[in-house]
């Protein structure tokens, strides 16, 4: 049985690419939201730094996980 689904890619490969692109787009959108929040609150340089630092720690964990997996596989 042939497992190719679309353009010679398997379902798992399509899901992996979709997850990577989707999560990356979501992270970029969340960074835009944090920037917009800092701008509307007139947080200043230090306040903007604190907002980005605190609200971006979860995203940093996800990126670190991906980098660690890439290093261990390569």
Secondary structure as a PSIPRED ss2 file (coil, helix, strand):
# PSIPRED VFORMAT (PSIPRED V4.0)

   1 X C   1.000  0.000  0.000
   2 X C   1.000  0.000  0.000
   3 X C   1.000  0.000  0.000
   4 X E   0.000  0.000  1.000
   5 X E   0.000  0.000  1.000
   6 X E   0.000  0.000  1.000
   7 X C   1.000  0.000  0.000
   8 X C   1.000  0.000  0.000
   9 X E   0.000  0.000  1.000
  10 X E   0.000  0.000  1.000
  11 X H   0.000  1.000  0.000
  12 X H   0.000  1.000  0.000
  13 X H   0.000  1.000  0.000
  14 X H   0.000  1.000  0.000
  15 X H   0.000  1.000  0.000
  16 X H   0.000  1.000  0.000
  17 X H   0.000  1.000  0.000
  18 X H   0.000  1.000  0.000
  19 X H   0.000  1.000  0.000
  20 X H   0.000  1.000  0.000
  21 X H   0.000  1.000  0.000
  22 X H   0.000  1.000  0.000
  23 X H   0.000  1.000  0.000
  24 X H   0.000  1.000  0.000
  25 X H   0.000  1.000  0.000
  26 X H   0.000  1.000  0.000
  27 X H   0.000  1.000  0.000
  28 X H   0.000  1.000  0.000
  29 X H   0.000  1.000  0.000
  30 X H   0.000  1.000  0.000
  31 X H   0.000  1.000  0.000
  32 X H   0.000  1.000  0.000
  33 X H   0.000  1.000  0.000
  34 X H   0.000  1.000  0.000
  35 X H   0.000  1.000  0.000
  36 X H   0.000  1.000  0.000
  37 X H   0.000  1.000  0.000
  38 X H   0.000  1.000  0.000
  39 X H   0.000  1.000  0.000
  40 X H   0.000  1.000  0.000
  41 X C   1.000  0.000  0.000
  42 X C   1.000  0.000  0.000
  43 X C   1.000  0.000  0.000
  44 X H   0.000  1.000  0.000
  45 X H   0.000  1.000  0.000
  46 X H   0.000  1.000  0.000
  47 X H   0.000  1.000  0.000
  48 X H   0.000  1.000  0.000
  49 X H   0.000  1.000  0.000
  50 X H   0.000  1.000  0.000
  51 X H   0.000  1.000  0.000
  52 X H   0.000  1.000  0.000
  53 X H   0.000  1.000  0.000
  54 X H   0.000  1.000  0.000
  55 X H   0.000  1.000  0.000
  56 X C   1.000  0.000  0.000
  57 X H   0.000  1.000  0.000
  58 X H   0.000  1.000  0.000
  59 X H   0.000  1.000  0.000
  60 X H   0.000  1.000  0.000
  61 X H   0.000  1.000  0.000
  62 X H   0.000  1.000  0.000
  63 X H   0.000  1.000  0.000
  64 X H   0.000  1.000  0.000
  65 X H   0.000  1.000  0.000
  66 X H   0.000  1.000  0.000
  67 X H   0.000  1.000  0.000
  68 X H   0.000  1.000  0.000
  69 X H   0.000  1.000  0.000
  70 X H   0.000  1.000  0.000
  71 X H   0.000  1.000  0.000
  72 X H   0.000  1.000  0.000
  73 X H   0.000  1.000  0.000
  74 X C   1.000  0.000  0.000
